[in-house]
């Protein structure tokens, strides 16, 4: 059995801004994206703003309606990154097994640290106090015997708190919680669980795992194991680079989308970057996953396997767009779009394809993309682009959000 901490910096961006600008203390504060580029959403807020009902990821004007005196500050990502590295230096005093989960969260395996530093709770307390004293920030720490439960523990009590979920007490503490408190259960998965009358973590732990597999695939078994304390994922050393299971792009648009043509244009633009990175990594996507967020922040995600694994931007975008047309109901305008290549395989090996796949066309398109890559490398990224992208896009002026997934959480 391992001893694992999950350390989470409380309201990280907002806490840094309030620390560096004392005049913000005592006021509701939100760190927000650019209003001009439509990335005008709340990235982080302090606890005073939270008391007014301000939520992460909601639009600025909605936050202002709840809290008219909300102080808006722009993000300073370079500073947050620097501080994140300083925090990890403190963690490294106690263990070399430190696995980041975003900029503000880390798992620590302290199984081998007790002889020098004391019990789980003593180590958690020392780390918490050193971060507070040396950097002026607070963290919440979850202490448990699996990564999933440690993460759940750090979320249960904030700020500046330690929550222990031991083998003896975790069922009593977590089973009354709503099922979506568990990492990996997003809105879509939660809706499917509720259809099965699974509302709490206790319901999830008690249900038949094979039923979960039938409804959720292999992710259902992972959820059942996680909530029952059977998760055996290890904490990796700092700098560990797991093999990517997917690569993708997503973006918040400058203006809402109202037509299929607009969605196609954005999706193709995003797929261009996805497939460029796939080619650099000598990988192909065996499937495509798209994400759509409407302007009320309702999130939808759909995926499908491809007849022929590919790193052609046109083919990835076409399959993603077919998925969109088949599944999305235009009940509201679209605010954000994402596309991701999933089920990655090496492009250097022979690829299995269905009898209906047009592999010759796929190979020609991939060859064309490789030529385009060489032209862009030599003459600049704008020297060649699909004619379909000639018209103005609805993308933000800043780079789209590029994400690479190495986790297999359901959601």
Secondary structure, 3 states (H helix, E strand, C coil): CCCEEEEEECCHHHHHHHHHCHHHCCCCEEEECCCCCCCCEEEEECHHHHHCCCCCCCEHHHHHHHCCCCEEEECCHHHHHHHHHHHHHHHCCCCCCEEECCCCEEEEECCCCHHHHCCHHHHHHHHHHHHHHHHCCCEEEEEECCHHHHHHHHHHCCCCCEEECCCCCHHHHHCCCEHHHCCCCCHHHHHHHHHCCCCEHHHHHHCCHHHHHHHHCHHHHHHHHHHCCCCCCCCCCCCCCCCCCEEEEEEEEEEEECCHHHHHHHHHHHHHHHHHHHHHCCEEEEEEEEEEEECCCCEEEEEEEEEEEECCHHHHHHHHHHHHHHHCCCCCCEEEEEEEEEEEEECCCCCCECCCCCHHHHHHHHHHHHHHHHHHHHHCCCCCCCHHHCCCCCCCCCCCEEEEECCCCCC
